[in-house]
Amino acid sequence: MATKIQEALRERVLVLDGAMGTMIQRHSLEEEDFRGERFKDHEHPLKGNNDLLSITRPDIIREVHSLYYDAGADIAETNTFSGTTIAQADYHLEDAVYDINYQSAKIAREVADEFTAREPHKPRFVAGSMGPTNRTASLSPDVNDPGFRAVTFDDLVRAYKQQAEALLDGGADILLVETVFDTLNAKAAVFAIQEVYDEREQEWPVMVSGTITDASGRTLSGQTTEAFLVSLSHIPLLSIGLNCALGAEQLRPYLQTLAQKAPFHVSAHPNAGLPNEFGEYDQSPEEMAELIDGFLSDNFLNIVGGCCGTTPDHIRMIAEVASKHQPRPIENLIEA
């Protein structure tokens, strides 16, 4: 499958799917939906734990993947953004982490295979989503104790290793370390992935996507885009890119930096603009596609999709735009 991904990247710009959370919100789910039968007696509230829906409402997750593949996505992300023991500790569901990741990957794999069988000329891929967790290894959460850390590198490695194993067991083709706000967290994720590869004597492609938190152009831990790239350039990645926090318009200068300097494929899945005063996203599919068209015209990208606020309508228009462009050429490409 890794060979097929590389072949597809040489041929065209690949399209990543859009927001999972945005689509889940349309269902106006209640506590009972998140509990299902398995967790009906769980002692803590579970509403809002979207990853859990892969177990309790797999029909919804399957539908979301189908809508995005139907809209033209080549790659779907698994419903596992918070699928680590560290993030699931908020819900006291550490024991369910393997199942959450395995079932999420399994659902996405089944839908991907259905679409690939239907359109063999356009194989569909599954990216195992590995979010940043809700803790940072580089910064203290306590302003009065700058030396304190809420998580260690080893803690992160253990959590990410379990997640990676379950995602691969469930059928993921790619592992996507995304929304990176602290590169040390990302390094722990990649270290964990490498441990899994060494133990299994097999490798899968790895994508890494950071997030610029404000107009300063830096990650939360203070790195510039170029520093973020340099920090991870020793790893043979499939791609490096940016997602979340900002809309496409605001990401332009930072994607340009990656496009000029990265020895890997470059990805972007921005938000549908910036959130309004109600925290909602108003950018239309047409507006977003026009901005993405500019990125592709300037040869910035190899993989493009959407993050917060994006829907199948956004992805459909992005896919139409992407089909009109050639992928970004890469000199001295380091292939994963």
N, C-alpha and C positions, 0 to 999 in steps of 0.2 A: 504493500500500500504506500510506503514511503516513496518508492520509485514513481508510482502514479501521481503522487502529489508534486514531486519535482517536475515531472513531465508536464503536468497541468500548468504549473507556474511559468514554465518556459513558453507555453502557448498563449496564455491569456492572463488578465487580471482576475484573481479569484475573489469571490464575494463571500464575506462572512455574514452571519445572520444579524438580527437586531436584538432589541432588549427583551429579555425574558420577563423581568418584573413588570414592565409596562403592560405586557399581554396578560399576565396573571391578574393584575389589578382590575381588568375588565370583567372578571368573574365575580367580583364582590364577595369573596370567600369569607366564611365565618370560622370560628374556633373548631367546630366539628369537622370541617373539611381538612384541617391540618392534623387533627387527631386520628381520624379514621378508626378502624377497629383495633389496630395494633397499639395505638397510643391513647385509647379512650380513657384510661385510668392514670395517665401520666400526671404527676403532681404539680407541674409547672405549666403556665400558659404557653401555647405553641403558635398562636396566630401570628403571621408575619414571617414564619420560618419557611420561606419558599422552597428551599432545597428538599424539605420533608415531603412536599407534594409528589415527588417522584415515587414515593411509597404509598401515600394515602390518596392521591388523585392523579394517577399516571395518565388518565385519559386527557387531562388538561395539558400536561407536558407533551404528550404525543401530538396533540392538536397544534400546539405552538410550533414544534419542529416541522410539522407538515406544512403549515402556513408559510414558514420562512423558506423551506426548500421549494415550495410551489412558486414563491415569489422570485426565485432565481438564485438563492444562496447555494454556494458550493460547499460551505463549511458551516455546521451548526455547533454551537457551544452547548455542553452539557449543563444541566440545571444544578450546578455544584459550586457556585461562587463562594458560599460559606461552608463548604463541605470538609472542614477540618475539625479535629477535636477541640482546637483552640476557639474557633468561632462557635461551634455547637455547644460549648460549655455554658453559654448564655441561656440555653434551653435545657441544660442538664441531659443532653442527648449524645454524649461522647460515645456510648456503646452502639449507637445507630449509624456511626459515620461510615463504616465500610459499606453497609447496605445502601445508604443514601447515594454514595458515589457509584457503586456497582449498578444499581437500578437505573440511575440517571443515564449512565453510559449505555446500558442495555437498550433503553427506550430510544435514545438517539440513534444507536446503531441499527436497530430494526427499521426505523423510518428512513434512514439514509439508504439502507439496502433496498427498500421498496422503491425509492426514487431512482436509484442506480439501475435497477432491473428494468424500470420503465424507460429510462433514457441512458443507455449504456455509453453514449458518446459524451455524457456529462456526469462522471462519477461524483457521488456526494461523500463528503468526509465528516468525521466527528472529532471535535476538539474538546478534550477534557479540561474544563474551566477550573483553574486553581487561583482563587482570589487571594488578596493580600493578608487575610485575617484581620482581626480588630485590634491587633497589637503591633507595636513597632520595636524592632531590635536596636535601632540607632538612637532613639530619643527617649527621654524620661517623661512619663505622663504626670509627674509631680514637679511643679515649678520650684518647690522648696528643696528638692533632692535631685539635682541634675544627674547624679551618678546612678540613680535607680533605673532598672529595666523591668518591664512587666512580663517580658518573655526573653528566653535565651536562644542563641543560635541552635543549640542542640534540641530545645523544645520544638522549634520550628521544623527542623529536619525530621524529627519523629512524626510530627503531624502531617507534613507534606508527603513523606514516604508512604504512609498508610493511604493517603488520598490517591497518590499516583498509582499504587498497586491496584486499588479497587477500580479506578478509571480504566486502566489497561485490561484488567480482567473482564470488565463490562463491554469492551470493544472499541475504546477510543483509538483513533489513528494518530492523533497529535496531542501533546500536552501544552496547554496555553496558560502560562503564568501571567496573569493580567492585573491591570489596575495597580501597578506597583507604585507605591508612594515612598517606600524605603527599599533601596537596592540591597541592603543586607538581608531583608526578608526574601527577596528574589534569589539571592545567592544561596540561601538555605534551601529554597525550593529546588533550584537546579542541582545542588549538591545531593539532595534526597533522590531526585530523579536519576542521577548518575549511579547512585547506590543500587537502585532498582535495576538499572540496565546491566550493571556488573553482575548482579546476582542471577539475572535471567539470561545473560549472555546474548542480549538482543537490544537494539536501540530503536527509538521512535523519534520523530521530529519534535522539536521544542520551539514554541513561539513565546516571546516575552513582550509584554506591552506595558509601558509605564503610564503614569498620569501626571500631568502638569497641573498643579493645584491653583495657580492664579496667574495674573498677567506678568509676574516676574519671570516666568518661564522655567521655574524650578519645581522639583518634586517636593513633597512635604519635608523630606529629610535634607533638603537644601541643594541638591544636585542640579546643575544645568543639564540640558538635553545631551550635549556632547559628553559631559562627565558620566551620565547614565550609560551612554553607548560604550564609552571606554571601559567602564567598570565591568561590562559583560562581554566584551569583545574576545576574550580568551576562550569563550565557549562556542562550539560550532552550532549556532542557532539556525533554525529554518528561517526565522524572521525576527525583527525587532520593530517596535512601533509604539504608538500612543493611543490611549482611549480614555473616555470618561472625563469628568470635571469641566471640560471646555467643549464648545461647539466647533464645527469644522473651520469656521472663519478664524477663530482665535488660535487654532492649532497650526495654521499655515506656516509661520516662521520656524516652528520647531520640527515639523515634518520635513521642511526644506533642509534643515541641518542634517537630519537622519539620511535623507535621500542623497545628500552630497558626500557623506562620510561613512555610511554603514557598508560593511562587506557582506551583508546579508540582505535578504528580501526585506522590504519595509511594509509595515501594515498600519492601518488607521481604522478605528471604529469610534468616531466622535459622537457626542450627544447631539440630539436634535436642537441645536442652539443652546442658549443659556436658559435656566429656569426662570419663570416669572415669579411674581410675589407670592403665588400659591404653591410654588415648587413644581409647577407643571411645565411641560415643554411645548412651545407653540410653533416651532419651525416646521413648515410644510415639507412634504416629500419633494416637491418641485424646487423649493429654495435650497434644500440640502443637496439635492442631486446637482444643482448648478455649481455649488461650491466644490463638490467632489469632482465634477468635470474639469474644473480648473486645476486640481491636484494632478489628475491623470494627464491633462494636456502638458503639464510641466514635468512629467515623468517622475513624480514623487513616490508612486506606490506600486506594489505588487499584489497586496491584499487589502480589501476595503469593505467595511460594513458599518454597523451602527451600534451605539450604546444607549444610554438612558433616553427615554422618550421616543425611540424609533420603533417602527411597526413594520409589518409586511409591506405596506404601501411605500414606506421609505426604501426598503430593500429592493422592491421591484423597480423603482426608478433608478436607484443606484446601479442595479444590475444592467439596466438598459444603457446607462451611460458607460459603464465599464466595458460593455461589449464593443464599444466603438473605439477603444484605445488599446495600444500595446502595453505590456507590462514594463515597468522601469528596468532599463538595462543595468547590469551590474558588472563592473570591472573587478577582477580578482575575487570573484564570489567564493566565499567559504561555504561549502555545501554541508548540510547536516547529515 
